[in-house]
Amino acid sequence: MDEELEPVRSVEGWIVIVRGLHEEADEESLGERFMEYGTIKNIHLNLDRRTGYVKGYAFIEYEARKEAETAITEANDTQYLGETIKVDYAFIKGPAATLDDDRDRRDRRRDRSLSPARA
């Protein structure tokens, strides 16, 4: 009963996550690498505060879903700065909730264990 996971559009575009980046990657070279798949609206690289190096992942935003899909299919499992990168949608919609998941908060609290009685 595996349902297909569907990508979710952000407020302004389609965001892909690039994982496995070399610690010395930068926005400029990453942008040049991913520009061939479409117009990039935004790139965000998270840096380690202590070292100043890239944490190993980046978010790249495309305006059109087709551009994001092309980037995922063509760049996933390729080499970039000597590292194999993984590219996929950053946000996906999971399968629909089942009836068991639709219980309200009060019902879920009953599943918890009770606190021990105080003496």
N, C-alpha and C positions, 0 to 999 in steps of 0.2 A: 504494500500500500504506500509506496514512495510517490509523493507528489513532486512535480517539478518546482524547483525554487525559482522565483521570478525576481529579476533585478528591480530596484526601486530608484526612481529619479529623485535627485535632490531638488532643492528649491530652484536652482539655476541650471542644472545640467546633470550629466551622467558621470559618476565618480568611479574610477578604477583604483585599486590598490596595487602597488608594485612592491613585492616583498623580496628579500634576499639581496638588497642593495649593498654595494661596497661602502664601507664607512667614509670614504673620501668622495662619494658622489656629490654633485652639486646640481642646483636647479637648472642652470644654463645647459649643461651637457645632457641632463635628463630630458629637458624640453626639446633639444635638438633631436634626440633619439626617438621621442614619441610624437613629434610634429608630423612625421610621415603618415600617420594614421588619421589625422584630422586636426582641426583647429583647437588648440588648448586654451581653455578659459582661465585655468588656475592650476598651480602646482604647489603642493605643501610637503616639505621635508621636515620631519621632526628631528631635532638635534639633542644629543645627550648633554645635559647642563654641565656635567663634570668634565667631559672630554672635548665637547664641541663638535664631535663627529656625528654623522647620520646614524640614527638608531637602527637602520636596516630596512625601512619602508618609506613609501611616499604615496600621496594621494594626487591623482591627476584628474582634472575635470574637463570633460568634453561637452559640447553643446548638444550634439546629436547622438542618439543611441547607436546608430550604425557606426559612427567613429569609435565609440567605446568598444563595441563588439569586435571591430577590426583590430584594435590595439590588443585586446585580450587574445584573440585567436592567433595573431601573428607574432606577438612578443612573448607570450607565455613559454616558459622553458627555454629561453634563449640566453645567450651570454651578453653581459653588460659589465664592463670594467673587470673582466675576469671572473665574474660570479654568475651563476645561473639564477635568473629572476623568475618569479611567479607573478602572473598578472591575472586579476579577476575583478568582478564588481565589488565595490566596497560595501554596498548595502543591498541586501536581498530580502525578499519577503518569504517567510517560511510558510509551511502548510497551514491550512485553516485549523482553527482550534476545534478540539473535540468536545463533546458534551461534558466530559470529566473536567476539562480545563475551564469551563464556564461557571464553575461554582463561585458564589460570592465570597467575600473576605471572611465572613463569620463561619462559613463551612470549612474554609481552609484552616482556620485557627484551631478547630477541633482535632486536626491531624497532629498537632504538636503535643509533646509530652507535658504533663502537669508539673508545676514547681513542687519541690518537696515541702512537706508540711513543716512549719516552724515550731520548735519546742518552747 
